[in-house]
Amino acid sequence: QVQLVESGGGLVQPGGSLRLSCAASGSIFSIYAIGWYRQAPGKQRELVAAITMGGSTNYADSVKGRFTISRDNAKRTVYLQMNSLTPEDTAVYYCNADARSSSLKRSDYWGQGTQVTVSS
């Protein structure tokens, strides 16, 4: 019903920047919130940043001041601007949507993930 596609990952040097995109498509009635999560090998998936329907945002302490989440409602796309990247930011990044489909079923949806590697 709702499909999420992440893009923008890649290899970047420490101190560099990347912008991730999460595009929502499908039979969407509404999206209430989008969150960016990441999972590094051997670690639990963690919330990085989230943005709600009302535009409020929250960030993990580890990325505050470096990452910025934003959205383009017309494009149904959420972005994660990542600056001052460190090797500790290396992970697969996933977007998650709290959304209601056209059938009015509200569910949690996940994208396929995009790899971010920060290395010299």
N, CA, C and O atoms as a MOPAC input file, in Angstrom:
PM7 MOZYME 1SCF
protein

 N      0.83000 1    -1.21500 1     0.00000 1
 C      0.00000 1     0.00000 1     0.00000 1
 C      0.85900 1     1.25800 1     0.00000 1
 O      0.59900 1     2.19200 1    -0.75800 1
 N      1.87900 1     1.28100 1     0.84700 1
 C      2.78400 1     2.40900 1     0.95500 1
 C      4.19900 1     1.90400 1     0.72200 1
 O      4.63900 1     0.94400 1     1.35300 1
 N      4.89600 1     2.55100 1    -0.17800 1
 C      6.25700 1     2.17100 1    -0.50100 1
 C      7.21100 1     3.31200 1    -0.18600 1
 O      6.93600 1     4.46800 1    -0.50600 1
 N      8.32300 1     2.98500 1     0.43400 1
 C      9.35700 1     3.95100 1     0.74700 1
 C     10.63700 1     3.55200 1     0.03200 1
 O     11.02200 1     2.38300 1     0.04900 1
 N     11.29000 1     4.50600 1    -0.58700 1
 C     12.53700 1     4.26200 1    -1.29000 1
 C     13.57600 1     5.25800 1    -0.81100 1
 O     13.41600 1     6.46700 1    -0.97500 1
 N     14.64200 1     4.73900 1    -0.21800 1
 C     15.74200 1     5.57900 1     0.22500 1
 C     16.78300 1     5.69500 1    -0.87700 1
 O     16.95000 1     4.79000 1    -1.69500 1
 N     17.46800 1     6.80700 1    -0.88100 1
 C     18.56300 1     7.01300 1    -1.81200 1
 C     19.52900 1     8.02500 1    -1.21100 1
 O     19.21300 1     8.69000 1    -0.22400 1
 N     20.69500 1     8.13400 1    -1.80700 1
 C     21.66000 1     9.13300 1    -1.39700 1
 C     22.82400 1     8.62200 1    -0.59200 1
 O     23.75100 1     9.37600 1    -0.29600 1
 N     22.79700 1     7.35800 1    -0.23000 1
 C     23.90500 1     6.80400 1     0.51700 1
 C     25.13500 1     6.64400 1    -0.35400 1
 O     25.07700 1     6.78200 1    -1.57600 1
 N     26.23600 1     6.35400 1     0.29000 1
 C     27.47900 1     6.17200 1    -0.43300 1
 C     28.66700 1     6.23100 1     0.48600 1
 O     28.53600 1     6.16800 1     1.70900 1
 N     29.81900 1     6.35300 1    -0.11400 1
 C     31.08600 1     6.44600 1     0.60500 1
 C     31.50900 1     7.89700 1     0.70000 1
 O     31.53000 1     8.61500 1    -0.30000 1
 N     31.84300 1     8.32300 1     1.89700 1
 C     32.25300 1     9.69800 1     2.11300 1
 C     33.38400 1     9.71800 1     3.13400 1
 O     33.44400 1     8.86600 1     4.02000 1
 N     34.26700 1    10.68100 1     3.00800 1
 C     35.36500 1    10.82000 1     3.95300 1
 C     34.89800 1    11.46600 1     5.24400 1
 O     33.91700 1    12.21000 1     5.24300 1
 N     35.58400 1    11.19400 1     6.34500 1
 C     35.24600 1    11.87400 1     7.58900 1
 C     35.23700 1    13.38600 1     7.40800 1
 O     36.11400 1    13.95900 1     6.76100 1
 N     34.23200 1    14.01200 1     7.99100 1
 C     34.05300 1    15.44000 1     7.83000 1
 C     33.20200 1    15.81900 1     6.64500 1
 O     32.82700 1    16.98200 1     6.49400 1
 N     32.89500 1    14.86300 1     5.80900 1
 C     32.10200 1    15.13000 1     4.63300 1
 C     30.61500 1    15.13900 1     4.91900 1
 O     30.17900 1    15.02400 1     6.06400 1
 N     29.84900 1    15.27900 1     3.84900 1
 C     28.40400 1    15.39200 1     3.95900 1
 C     27.71000 1    14.49500 1     2.95200 1
 O     28.24300 1    14.19900 1     1.88300 1
 N     26.52600 1    14.07400 1     3.31100 1
 C     25.62800 1    13.35100 1     2.42800 1
 C     24.21200 1    13.80800 1     2.70700 1
 O     23.88900 1    14.24000 1     3.81400 1
 N     23.37900 1    13.71000 1     1.70100 1
 C     21.96200 1    13.95800 1     1.88900 1
 C     21.18500 1    12.72800 1     1.45500 1
 O     21.24200 1    12.31700 1     0.29600 1
 N     20.46600 1    12.15400 1     2.38700 1
 C     19.62900 1    11.01000 1     2.11200 1
 C     18.21300 1    11.46400 1     1.78900 1
 O     17.72700 1    12.46400 1     2.31800 1
 N     17.56900 1    10.71900 1     0.92100 1
 C     16.19700 1    11.00200 1     0.55600 1
 C     15.33600 1     9.78200 1     0.81200 1
 O     15.78300 1     8.64900 1     0.63500 1
 N     14.12600 1    10.01000 1     1.22100 1
 C     13.14000 1     8.95400 1     1.40200 1
 C     11.87200 1     9.39400 1     0.70000 1
 O     11.18000 1    10.30400 1     1.15500 1
 N     11.57700 1     8.74600 1    -0.40200 1
 C     10.40900 1     9.09100 1    -1.19400 1
 C      9.28800 1     8.09600 1    -0.93200 1
 O      9.48400 1     6.88400 1    -1.01500 1
 N      8.13900 1     8.61300 1    -0.62300 1
 C      6.97400 1     7.78000 1    -0.36200 1
 C      6.08300 1     7.73800 1    -1.59200 1
 O      5.89300 1     8.74600 1    -2.27200 1
 N      5.54700 1     6.57500 1    -1.86600 1
 C      4.64100 1     6.42200 1    -2.98800 1
 C      3.63000 1     5.33100 1    -2.66900 1
 O      3.71800 1     4.66300 1    -1.63900 1
 N      2.67700 1     5.16500 1    -3.56100 1
 C      1.66800 1     4.14900 1    -3.37500 1
 C      0.33600 1     4.74500 1    -2.97500 1
 O      0.07800 1     5.93400 1    -3.15900 1
 N     -0.48500 1     3.90300 1    -2.43600 1
 C     -1.83900 1     4.29900 1    -2.06300 1
 C     -1.82500 1     4.92000 1    -0.67600 1
 O     -2.20400 1     4.29300 1     0.31400 1
 N     -1.38300 1     6.15300 1    -0.63200 1
 C     -1.19200 1     6.85400 1     0.63000 1
 C     -2.35600 1     7.79100 1     0.88400 1
 O     -2.70600 1     8.62000 1     0.04400 1
 N     -2.93400 1     7.64700 1     2.02900 1
 C     -3.94000 1     8.60200 1     2.45800 1
 C     -3.29100 1     9.75700 1     3.20500 1
 O     -3.58300 1    10.92300 1     2.94100 1
 N     -2.42500 1     9.42900 1     4.12100 1
 C     -1.69700 1    10.45300 1     4.84700 1
 C     -0.48200 1     9.83000 1     5.51300 1
 O     -0.46000 1     8.63900 1     5.82500 1
 N      0.51800 1    10.65900 1     5.72200 1
 C      1.71300 1    10.25800 1     6.44600 1
 C      1.81100 1    11.13000 1     7.68700 1
 O      1.83200 1    12.35800 1     7.59800 1
 N      1.87000 1    10.49500 1     8.82400 1
 C      1.87500 1    11.22500 1    10.07900 1
 C      3.28000 1    11.57900 1    10.54100 1
 O      3.49700 1    12.63200 1    11.14000 1
 N      4.22400 1    10.70500 1    10.26300 1
 C      5.58900 1    10.95600 1    10.68200 1
 C      6.54200 1    10.09500 1     9.86800 1
 O      6.19200 1     9.00200 1     9.42300 1
 N      7.73600 1    10.60200 1     9.68400 1
 C      8.80900 1     9.86000 1     9.03900 1
 C     10.01800 1     9.86800 1     9.97000 1
 O     10.39800 1    10.91000 1    10.50500 1
 N     10.59900 1     8.72600 1    10.15000 1
 C     11.80700 1     8.62500 1    10.94600 1
 C     12.93400 1     8.01300 1    10.15000 1
 O     12.72100 1     7.13300 1     9.31700 1
 N     14.12500 1     8.48300 1    10.41400 1
 C     15.33000 1     7.86400 1     9.87900 1
 C     15.95800 1     7.02300 1    10.97600 1
 O     16.18300 1     7.50200 1    12.08700 1
 N     16.23500 1     5.78300 1    10.66100 1
 C     16.89800 1     4.85800 1    11.55900 1
 C     18.19300 1     4.39600 1    10.91900 1
 O     18.37500 1     4.49600 1     9.70600 1
 N     19.06800 1     3.90100 1    11.73300 1
 C     20.28300 1     3.31100 1    11.19300 1
 C     20.65700 1     2.07600 1    11.98800 1
 O     20.32500 1     1.94300 1    13.16600 1
 N     21.34900 1     1.18300 1    11.32100 1
 C     21.80200 1    -0.03900 1    11.95800 1
 C     23.19700 1    -0.36600 1    11.46700 1
 O     23.42200 1    -0.58900 1    10.27700 1
 N     24.11800 1    -0.38900 1    12.39600 1
 C     25.48200 1    -0.78000 1    12.10900 1
 C     25.64400 1    -2.26600 1    12.42000 1
 O     24.87800 1    -2.81400 1    13.21300 1
 N     26.62300 1    -2.92400 1    11.81000 1
 C     26.83100 1    -4.35100 1    12.07800 1
 C     26.99400 1    -4.63000 1    13.56400 1
 O     27.77900 1    -3.97600 1    14.25100 1
 N     26.24500 1    -5.60600 1    14.04500 1
 C     26.33200 1    -5.99800 1    15.43300 1
 C     25.62300 1    -5.09100 1    16.40800 1
 O     25.71000 1    -5.29700 1    17.61900 1
 N     24.92300 1    -4.09200 1    15.90600 1
 C     24.24000 1    -3.16100 1    16.78000 1
 C     22.74400 1    -3.14700 1    16.49100 1
 O     22.28900 1    -3.55500 1    15.42300 1
 N     22.00700 1    -2.67200 1    17.46700 1
 C     20.56800 1    -2.53400 1    17.30900 1
 C     20.24500 1    -1.35300 1    16.39800 1
 O     20.99200 1    -0.37700 1    16.32500 1
 N     19.13700 1    -1.46800 1    15.72200 1
 C     18.66400 1    -0.34800 1    14.93100 1
 C     18.25600 1     0.78800 1    15.86600 1
 O     17.57100 1     0.56700 1    16.86500 1
 N     18.67700 1     1.98500 1    15.53700 1
 C     18.40700 1     3.12200 1    16.38800 1
 C     17.77900 1     4.26300 1    15.59700 1
 O     18.03100 1     4.43600 1    14.40400 1
 N     16.97200 1     5.01700 1    16.28300 1
 C     16.36900 1     6.19800 1    15.68500 1
 C     17.41500 1     7.29500 1    15.58000 1
 O     18.10700 1     7.60400 1    16.55000 1
 N     17.52400 1     7.87300 1    14.40400 1
 C     18.45900 1     8.96100 1    14.16100 1
 C     17.74700 1    10.30600 1    14.21800 1
 O     18.19100 1    11.22500 1    14.90700 1
 N     16.65300 1    10.41300 1    13.49900 1
 C     15.90300 1    11.65500 1    13.42800 1
 C     14.49600 1    11.34900 1    12.98100 1
 O     14.25300 1    10.34600 1    12.31000 1
 N     13.57300 1    12.20500 1    13.35100 1
 C     12.18900 1    12.02600 1    12.95800 1
 C     11.53800 1    13.38000 1    12.74800 1
 O     11.92900 1    14.37900 1    13.35300 1
 N     10.54600 1    13.39300 1    11.88600 1
 C      9.77000 1    14.59900 1    11.64400 1
 C      8.31100 1    14.20600 1    11.59400 1
 O      7.94600 1    13.21200 1    10.96500 1
 N      7.48500 1    14.97800 1    12.25200 1
 C      6.06100 1    14.67800 1    12.33700 1
 C      5.28700 1    15.45800 1    11.29200 1
 O      5.83000 1    16.31900 1    10.60100 1
 N      4.01500 1    15.14000 1    11.19500 1
 C      3.13000 1    15.82900 1    10.26500 1
 C      3.11700 1    17.32800 1    10.52400 1
 O      3.02700 1    18.13100 1     9.59500 1
 N      3.20600 1    17.69200 1    11.79100 1
 C      3.20600 1    19.09800 1    12.14600 1
 C      4.53800 1    19.79100 1    11.97600 1
 O      4.63700 1    20.99900 1    12.18900 1
 N      5.56200 1    19.05100 1    11.59600 1
 C      6.85200 1    19.64900 1    11.34200 1
 C      7.82200 1    19.61900 1    12.50700 1
 O      8.95100 1    20.09400 1    12.38300 1
 N      7.40600 1    19.07500 1    13.62400 1
 C      8.32600 1    18.97900 1    14.74300 1
 C      9.36400 1    17.90000 1    14.47000 1
 O      9.08700 1    16.91100 1    13.79200 1
 N     10.53700 1    18.09800 1    14.99500 1
 C     11.63900 1    17.18300 1    14.74400 1
 C     12.28100 1    16.75400 1    16.04900 1
 O     12.18000 1    17.43900 1    17.06700 1
 N     12.93500 1    15.62100 1    16.00100 1
 C     13.76700 1    15.20100 1    17.10600 1
 C     14.94700 1    14.41700 1    16.55700 1
 O     14.87800 1    13.82700 1    15.47900 1
 N     16.02800 1    14.42200 1    17.32000 1
 C     17.27400 1    13.82200 1    16.88000 1
 C     17.90000 1    13.01400 1    17.99200 1
 O     17.72900 1    13.31300 1    19.17400 1
 N     18.62000 1    11.99800 1    17.60100 1
 C     19.46200 1    11.31000 1    18.55500 1
 C     20.56200 1    12.25400 1    19.02400 1
 O     21.04100 1    13.09700 1    18.26500 1
 N     20.95400 1    12.10200 1    20.28000 1
 C     21.98900 1    12.97800 1    20.82000 1
 C     23.27300 1    12.91900 1    19.99800 1
 O     23.98300 1    13.91800 1    19.87500 1
 N     23.56300 1    11.77200 1    19.44800 1
 C     24.80400 1    11.59000 1    18.72200 1
 C     24.87100 1    12.37600 1    17.41500 1
 O     25.95400 1    12.56700 1    16.86300 1
 N     23.72500 1    12.83000 1    16.91700 1
 C     23.72000 1    13.52700 1    15.63600 1
 C     23.23300 1    14.96300 1    15.74700 1
 O     23.21800 1    15.68600 1    14.75000 1
 N     22.84100 1    15.38300 1    16.92100 1
 C     22.35800 1    16.75000 1    17.09200 1
 C     23.43300 1    17.75100 1    16.69000 1
 O     24.60000 1    17.62000 1    17.05900 1
 N     23.01800 1    18.73600 1    15.93900 1
 C     23.94600 1    19.74200 1    15.46900 1
 C     24.64900 1    19.37800 1    14.18700 1
 O     25.27900 1    20.23100 1    13.56200 1
 N     24.55500 1    18.12300 1    13.78100 1
 C     25.21100 1    17.67400 1    12.55600 1
 C     24.21900 1    17.25200 1    11.48100 1
 O     24.45100 1    17.47600 1    10.29300 1
 N     23.12100 1    16.64500 1    11.89400 1
 C     22.11700 1    16.14900 1    10.96100 1
 C     20.88300 1    17.03600 1    11.01300 1
 O     20.53900 1    17.58500 1    12.05900 1
 N     20.22800 1    17.16500 1     9.87700 1
 C     18.99500 1    17.91700 1     9.79100 1
 C     17.97700 1    17.13700 1     8.97600 1
 O     18.25600 1    16.73700 1     7.84600 1
 N     16.81100 1    16.92400 1     9.54000 1
 C     15.73700 1    16.26200 1     8.81700 1
 C     14.77500 1    17.31900 1     8.30100 1
 O     14.46500 1    18.28300 1     9.00000 1
 N     14.31300 1    17.13400 1     7.08900 1
 C     13.37800 1    18.07200 1     6.48200 1
 C     12.46800 1    17.31300 1     5.53400 1
 O     12.68200 1    16.13100 1     5.26200 1
 N     11.46600 1    17.99200 1     5.04100 1
 C     10.53400 1    17.32200 1     4.14100 1
 C     10.03500 1    18.25900 1     3.05800 1
 O      9.97400 1    19.47500 1     3.23400 1
 N      9.68400 1    17.66300 1     1.94600 1
 C      9.04100 1    18.35200 1     0.84300 1
 C      7.69900 1    17.65300 1     0.66400 1
 O      7.62200 1    16.58000 1     0.06600 1
 N      6.66700 1    18.25800 1     1.17700 1
 C      5.36100 1    17.61200 1     1.16900 1
 C      4.83800 1    17.37000 1    -0.25000 1
 O      4.19500 1    16.35400 1    -0.51100 1
 N      5.11000 1    18.29200 1    -1.15100 1
 C      4.64000 1    18.14100 1    -2.52200 1
 C      5.25100 1    16.91800 1    -3.18600 1
 O      4.59300 1    16.23300 1    -3.96900 1
 N      6.50200 1    16.64800 1    -2.87200 1
 C      7.18900 1    15.50000 1    -3.44300 1
 C      7.06700 1    14.24900 1    -2.58600 1
 O      7.55900 1    13.18500 1    -2.96200 1
 N      6.42500 1    14.37100 1    -1.45900 1
 C      6.29800 1    13.26300 1    -0.52100 1
 C      7.66400 1    12.66800 1    -0.21000 1
 O      7.84600 1    11.45100 1    -0.20000 1
 N      8.60300 1    13.54200 1     0.03900 1
 C      9.97100 1    13.13200 1     0.26800 1
 C     10.50500 1    13.77100 1     1.53900 1
 O     10.27800 1    14.95100 1     1.80600 1
 N     11.20800 1    12.97700 1     2.30700 1
 C     11.89100 1    13.44400 1     3.50500 1
 C     13.38500 1    13.31200 1     3.27900 1
 O     13.85200 1    12.33400 1     2.69500 1
 N     14.12500 1    14.29400 1     3.74000 1
 C     15.56000 1    14.32600 1     3.56000 1
 C     16.26700 1    14.26400 1     4.90100 1
 O     15.74600 1    14.71100 1     5.92300 1
 N     17.43900 1    13.71400 1     4.87500 1
 C     18.31800 1    13.75200 1     6.02100 1
 C     19.65700 1    14.30400 1     5.55900 1
 O     20.43600 1    13.60700 1     4.90800 1
 N     19.91700 1    15.55400 1     5.90100 1
 C     21.19400 1    16.17500 1     5.59400 1
 C     22.17600 1    15.81400 1     6.69200 1
 O     21.94500 1    16.11300 1     7.86400 1
 N     23.25500 1    15.18200 1     6.32100 1
 C     24.23900 1    14.70700 1     7.27000 1
 C     25.56000 1    15.42700 1     7.02000 1
 O     26.16800 1    15.28700 1     5.95900 1
 N     25.98400 1    16.18500 1     7.99500 1
 C     27.22800 1    16.93400 1     7.90600 1
 C     28.21000 1    16.44400 1     8.96400 1
 O     27.83700 1    15.76000 1     9.91700 1
 N     29.45000 1    16.80400 1     8.77400 1
 C     30.50500 1    16.45300 1     9.72300 1
 C     30.48200 1    14.97400 1    10.06200 1
 O     30.54200 1    14.58800 1    11.22900 1
 N     30.39400 1    14.16800 1     9.04300 1
 C     30.26300 1    12.73000 1     9.24200 1
 C     31.52600 1    12.12500 1     9.83500 1
 O     32.64400 1    12.54800 1     9.54300 1
 N     31.31300 1    11.13600 1    10.66600 1
 C     32.39600 1    10.40300 1    11.30100 1
 C     32.24200 1     8.92300 1    10.99600 1
 O     31.16600 1     8.48800 1    10.58600 1
 N     33.29900 1     8.14200 1    11.18800 1
 C     33.16500 1     6.69400 1    10.96100 1
 C     32.06200 1     6.05000 1    11.78700 1
 O     31.50500 1     5.02800 1    11.38700 1
 N     31.74300 1     6.63500 1    12.93300 1
 C     30.68500 1     6.09200 1    13.77400 1
 C     29.30300 1     6.24600 1    13.14500 1
 O     28.33800 1     5.63700 1    13.60800 1
 N     29.20700 1     7.04500 1    12.10800 1
 C     27.94200 1     7.19700 1    11.40200 1
 C     27.73700 1     6.10900 1    10.35400 1
 O     26.67100 1     6.03600 1     9.74200 1
 N     28.72900 1     5.27600 1    10.14200 1
 C     28.61600 1     4.20700 1     9.16000 1
 C     27.52600 1     3.22800 1     9.57000 1
 O     27.54700 1     2.68600 1    10.67500 1
 N     26.58600 1     3.01100 1     8.68100 1
 C     25.45600 1     2.13000 1     8.96300 1
 C     24.58000 1     2.05400 1     7.72100 1
 O     24.75800 1     2.80600 1     6.76300 1
 N     23.64100 1     1.13800 1     7.76300 1
 C     22.55600 1     1.15700 1     6.80400 1
 C     21.46700 1     2.04600 1     7.36800 1
 O     21.02300 1     1.85500 1     8.50000 1
 N     21.04500 1     3.00100 1     6.59200 1
 C     20.03800 1     3.94900 1     7.02600 1
 C     18.70000 1     3.59100 1     6.39700 1
 O     18.60400 1     3.37300 1     5.18900 1
 N     17.67700 1     3.53500 1     7.22900 1
 C     16.33600 1     3.18100 1     6.80800 1
 C     15.37300 1     4.31000 1     7.12800 1
 O     15.51100 1     4.98600 1     8.14800 1
 N     14.41400 1     4.50900 1     6.26600 1
 C     13.33700 1     5.40700 1     6.64200 1
 C     12.11100 1     4.59300 1     7.01700 1
 O     11.88200 1     3.49600 1     6.50800 1
 N     11.35100 1     5.15200 1     7.90000 1
 C     10.16000 1     4.52000 1     8.43600 1
 C      9.03000 1     5.53200 1     8.41700 1
 O      9.21300 1     6.69400 1     8.77800 1
 N      7.87600 1     5.08300 1     7.99600 1
 C      6.72600 1     5.96900 1     7.92700 1
 C      5.58900 1     5.44300 1     8.78800 1
 O      5.21900 1     4.27100 1     8.71500 1
 N      5.05700 1     6.31300 1     9.58400 1
 C      3.78900 1     6.08300 1    10.25100 1
 C      2.74800 1     6.67600 1     9.30800 1
 O      2.61400 1     7.89600 1     9.21000 1
 N      2.01600 1     5.81200 1     8.61800 1
 C      1.16600 1     6.28100 1     7.53800 1
 C     -0.15100 1     5.53400 1     7.49500 1
 O     -0.29400 1     4.43400 1     8.02800 1
 N     -1.10200 1     6.17000 1     6.84200 1
 C     -2.39000 1     5.56400 1     6.59600 1
 C     -2.54600 1     5.37400 1     5.10100 1
 O     -2.38900 1     6.32500 1     4.33500 1
 N     -2.84900 1     4.17000 1     4.68000 1
 C     -3.03200 1     3.87100 1     3.27000 1
 C     -4.39500 1     4.35200 1     2.80100 1
 O     -5.20200 1     4.85900 1     3.58000 1
 N     -4.62700 1     4.17900 1     1.51200 1
 C     -5.91600 1     4.58500 1     0.95300 1
 C     -7.07500 1     3.77500 1     1.51600 1
 O     -8.22800 1     4.20300 1     1.46200 1
 N     -6.76300 1     2.60800 1     2.05300 1
 C     -7.78900 1     1.80800 1     2.71500 1
 C     -8.03900 1     2.26600 1     4.14400 1
 O     -8.86400 1     1.69600 1     4.85900 1
 N     -7.31100 1     3.30800 1     4.54900 1
 C     -7.41500 1     3.92000 1     5.87200 1
 C     -6.78700 1     3.07300 1     6.96700 1
 O     -7.01400 1     3.31800 1     8.15200 1
 N     -6.00800 1     2.09100 1     6.58200 1
 C     -5.27800 1     1.30500 1     7.55100 1
 C     -3.98400 1     2.03600 1     7.91400 1
 O     -3.16700 1     2.34700 1     7.04700 1
 N     -3.81600 1     2.30000 1     9.19400 1
 C     -2.61700 1     2.97000 1     9.66300 1
 C     -1.59200 1     1.93000 1    10.09800 1
 O     -1.86400 1     1.08400 1    10.95000 1
 N     -0.42900 1     2.01100 1     9.50600 1
 C      0.60700 1     1.02300 1     9.75800 1
 C      1.98100 1     1.66600 1     9.72900 1
 O      2.13800 1     2.84300 1     9.40400 1
 N      2.96300 1     0.86400 1    10.07500 1
 C      4.36000 1     1.24300 1    10.06100 1
 C      5.00400 1     0.65700 1     8.80800 1
 O      4.90300 1    -0.54500 1     8.56400 1
 N      5.65800 1     1.49200 1     8.01700 1
 C      6.26000 1     1.04000 1     6.77000 1
 C      7.75200 1     1.34100 1     6.77100 1
 O      8.19500 1     2.35400 1     7.31300 1
 N      8.51400 1     0.45200 1     6.16100 1
 C      9.96700 1     0.57500 1     6.10400 1
 C     10.46400 1     0.57400 1     4.67600 1
 O      9.91500 1    -0.10900 1     3.81100 1
 N     11.50700 1     1.34600 1     4.43900 1
 C     12.20700 1     1.29200 1     3.17900 1
 C     13.22900 1     0.17700 1     3.17700 1
 O     13.37600 1    -0.54800 1     4.16100 1
 N     13.93700 1     0.04400 1     2.06500 1
 C     14.89300 1    -1.04900 1     1.91100 1
 C     16.26200 1    -0.73000 1     2.51100 1
 O     17.07800 1    -1.63300 1     2.69800 1
 N     16.51400 1     0.51000 1     2.80500 1
 C     17.77000 1     0.91800 1     3.38200 1
 C     18.76900 1     1.40500 1     2.35300 1
 O     18.74100 1     0.99100 1     1.19400 1
 N     19.64500 1     2.28300 1     2.78700 1
 C     20.73700 1     2.76000 1     1.94800 1
 C     22.00400 1     2.80500 1     2.78900 1
 O     21.98900 1     3.27400 1     3.92700 1
 N     23.08700 1     2.31900 1     2.22700 1
 C     24.34300 1     2.20300 1     2.95700 1
 C     25.07500 1     3.53100 1     2.99300 1
 O     25.24600 1     4.19000 1     1.96700 1
 N     25.49800 1     3.91000 1     4.17300 1
 C     26.36100 1     5.06400 1     4.36600 1
 C     27.66400 1     4.56600 1     4.97600 1
 O     27.66500 1     3.93700 1     6.03400 1
 N     28.75200 1     4.84700 1     4.31200 1
 C     30.06100 1     4.44500 1     4.80200 1
 C     30.94000 1     5.67500 1     4.90600 1
 O     31.14900 1     6.38800 1     3.92400 1
 N     31.44900 1     5.91800 1     6.09300 1
 C     32.32700 1     7.05700 1     6.34300 1
 C     33.71100 1     6.49800 1     6.62700 1
 O     33.93300 1     5.86400 1     7.65800 1
 N     34.61900 1     6.73000 1     5.72900 1
 C     35.94600 1     6.14400 1     5.83800 1
 C     36.93600 1     6.93800 1     5.01200 1
 O     36.58700 1     7.53800 1     3.99500 1
 N     38.17500 1     6.92900 1     5.46700 1
 C     39.24900 1     7.54400 1     4.70200 1
 C     39.74700 1     6.61900 1     3.61000 1
 O     40.65700 1     6.97900 1     2.86400 1

